[in-house]
Amino acid sequence: MNLKNTIIIALFLWVSSGVGFAQQMKEHHHHFDRKEYVARRNAYLTAELKLTPDEAASFLPLVEEMQKKIYEATKSTRFLERELRKKKTVSDADYLKVIEEKMKDRKTIYIIENQYFDQFKQILPASKLYYYRGADMKFGKKFIDERRNRSNKKE
């Protein structure tokens, strides 16, 4: 497997997990502050990846733009999943409908990621792009842990 394919796969996995995290936070925590999340994530990524000011100024807005497109493109599936969870009895047809929509979402996410990947590789060296997904996932875990700790202290 060449470096380009590895990076594409890494970006796909990163976005898939990042979108899921953002969706989960929005669905389960009504007090989620998206602006705070983005600002903290951008600061974390800038430090972890050692982004130059020019790299950060070009790369981070594209990441946010890509995530917004993915979020919007997968909105109907999130609605279907919410409806499925509300049902008292769920048929195989209901499950299959959601599964099929999720499969369509994966294709859509792949297309969107590929569109942005071409732009990302013009901004960042391959080494930074390679570590980007890991750093973003690490931040997401840290962010969730902090929110859980805060909510546990309130109880």
ZALO-290622 format. One record per residue (C-alpha): residue number from 0; residue in one letter; x, y, z. Coordinates in steps of 0.02 Angstrom, whole numbers. Layout:
N
(r NUM; A; (X; Y; Z)),
...
***
This chain:
155
(r 0; M; (0; 0; 0)),
(r 1; N; (74; 168; -48)),
(r 2; L; (78; 323; 61)),
(r 3; K; (-65; 408; -33)),
(r 4; N; (-183; 262; -1)),
(r 5; T; (-130; 253; 181)),
(r 6; I; (-166; 437; 205)),
(r 7; I; (-335; 423; 117)),
(r 8; I; (-384; 278; 229)),
(r 9; A; (-324; 370; 384)),
(r 10; L; (-425; 524; 337)),
(r 11; F; (-578; 419; 303)),
(r 12; L; (-568; 335; 471)),
(r 13; W; (-533; 500; 558)),
(r 14; V; (-681; 588; 482)),
(r 15; S; (-796; 441; 515)),
(r 16; S; (-750; 442; 698)),
(r 17; G; (-749; 632; 710)),
(r 18; V; (-920; 649; 634)),
(r 19; G; (-988; 514; 748)),
(r 20; F; (-915; 604; 898)),
(r 21; A; (-989; 772; 849)),
(r 22; Q; (-1157; 693; 816)),
(r 23; Q; (-1156; 600; 980)),
(r 24; M; (-1109; 756; 1077)),
(r 25; K; (-1248; 856; 993)),
(r 26; E; (-1380; 721; 1020)),
(r 27; H; (-1338; 682; 1201)),
(r 28; H; (-1279; 847; 1271)),
(r 29; H; (-1392; 993; 1234)),
(r 30; H; (-1265; 1114; 1307)),
(r 31; F; (-1130; 1072; 1182)),
(r 32; D; (-1043; 1230; 1126)),
(r 33; R; (-983; 1198; 948)),
(r 34; K; (-880; 1358; 941)),
(r 35; E; (-788; 1311; 1100)),
(r 36; Y; (-758; 1135; 1035)),
(r 37; V; (-689; 1197; 869)),
(r 38; A; (-577; 1328; 951)),
(r 39; R; (-506; 1201; 1075)),
(r 40; R; (-484; 1069; 939)),
(r 41; N; (-395; 1192; 825)),
(r 42; A; (-277; 1245; 964)),
(r 43; Y; (-242; 1064; 1007)),
(r 44; L; (-210; 1014; 827)),
(r 45; T; (-100; 1164; 798)),
(r 46; A; (8; 1115; 947)),
(r 47; E; (8; 927; 919)),
(r 48; L; (48; 938; 733)),
(r 49; K; (163; 1087; 757)),
(r 50; L; (69; 1182; 623)),
(r 51; T; (145; 1343; 564)),
(r 52; P; (31; 1496; 570)),
(r 53; D; (10; 1484; 380)),
(r 54; E; (-30; 1298; 387)),
(r 55; A; (-156; 1323; 527)),
(r 56; A; (-238; 1471; 439)),
(r 57; S; (-262; 1368; 280)),
(r 58; F; (-290; 1193; 348)),
(r 59; L; (-405; 1213; 499)),
(r 60; P; (-545; 1308; 409)),
(r 61; L; (-546; 1173; 275)),
(r 62; V; (-561; 1038; 409)),
(r 63; E; (-710; 1128; 484)),
(r 64; E; (-789; 1154; 312)),
(r 65; M; (-768; 969; 272)),
(r 66; Q; (-843; 915; 438)),
(r 67; K; (-993; 1029; 413)),
(r 68; K; (-1024; 955; 240)),
(r 69; I; (-1013; 779; 309)),
(r 70; Y; (-1127; 824; 453)),
(r 71; E; (-1258; 894; 335)),
(r 72; A; (-1242; 748; 214)),
(r 73; T; (-1274; 622; 353)),
(r 74; K; (-1414; 716; 440)),
(r 75; S; (-1555; 608; 373)),
(r 76; T; (-1473; 450; 437)),
(r 77; R; (-1456; 523; 611)),
(r 78; F; (-1641; 563; 605)),
(r 79; L; (-1682; 385; 552)),
(r 80; E; (-1577; 315; 694)),
(r 81; R; (-1663; 429; 819)),
(r 82; E; (-1832; 370; 756)),
(r 83; L; (-1776; 189; 766)),
(r 84; R; (-1726; 210; 949)),
(r 85; K; (-1897; 283; 988)),
(r 86; K; (-1993; 135; 916)),
(r 87; K; (-2056; 5; 1039)),
(r 88; T; (-2048; -133; 909)),
(r 89; V; (-1923; -128; 769)),
(r 90; S; (-1937; -235; 613)),
(r 91; D; (-1796; -306; 510)),
(r 92; A; (-1850; -186; 372)),
(r 93; D; (-1824; -39; 491)),
(r 94; Y; (-1649; -100; 534)),
(r 95; L; (-1607; -131; 352)),
(r 96; K; (-1665; 43; 303)),
(r 97; V; (-1546; 122; 429)),
(r 98; I; (-1403; 6; 380)),
(r 99; E; (-1427; 48; 196)),
(r 100; E; (-1428; 234; 234)),
(r 101; K; (-1268; 215; 336)),
(r 102; M; (-1186; 126; 189)),
(r 103; K; (-1238; 270; 74)),
(r 104; D; (-1166; 391; 202)),
(r 105; R; (-999; 301; 198)),
(r 106; K; (-990; 325; 10)),
(r 107; T; (-1037; 508; 28)),
(r 108; I; (-907; 534; 164)),
(r 109; Y; (-775; 451; 56)),
(r 110; I; (-815; 568; -89)),
(r 111; I; (-811; 723; 21)),
(r 112; E; (-649; 669; 104)),
(r 113; N; (-566; 639; -63)),
(r 114; Q; (-616; 812; -121)),
(r 115; Y; (-535; 889; 32)),
(r 116; F; (-386; 772; 35)),
(r 117; D; (-322; 850; -126)),
(r 118; Q; (-327; 1019; -41)),
(r 119; F; (-253; 955; 122)),
(r 120; K; (-100; 882; 38)),
(r 121; Q; (-65; 1051; -44)),
(r 122; I; (-61; 1132; 129)),
(r 123; L; (21; 1006; 243)),
(r 124; P; (171; 894; 221)),
(r 125; A; (128; 708; 219)),
(r 126; S; (200; 682; 393)),
(r 127; K; (81; 808; 472)),
(r 128; L; (-65; 744; 372)),
(r 129; Y; (-25; 567; 427)),
(r 130; Y; (-29; 612; 612)),
(r 131; Y; (-181; 724; 595)),
(r 132; R; (-313; 590; 621)),
(r 133; G; (-228; 520; 776)),
(r 134; A; (-212; 693; 852)),
(r 135; D; (-393; 733; 815)),
(r 136; M; (-453; 569; 892)),
(r 137; K; (-344; 600; 1045)),
(r 138; F; (-422; 771; 1066)),
(r 139; G; (-598; 700; 1046)),
(r 140; K; (-566; 572; 1183)),
(r 141; K; (-492; 704; 1296)),
(r 142; F; (-640; 820; 1265)),
(r 143; I; (-768; 685; 1302)),
(r 144; D; (-675; 634; 1460)),
(r 145; E; (-674; 815; 1521)),
(r 146; R; (-861; 833; 1488)),
(r 147; R; (-898; 670; 1579)),
(r 148; N; (-793; 725; 1727)),
(r 149; R; (-884; 891; 1734)),
(r 150; S; (-1055; 808; 1726)),
(r 151; N; (-1004; 681; 1860)),
(r 152; K; (-952; 822; 1976)),
(r 153; K; (-1122; 907; 1953)),
(r 154; E; (-1216; 751; 2009)),
***
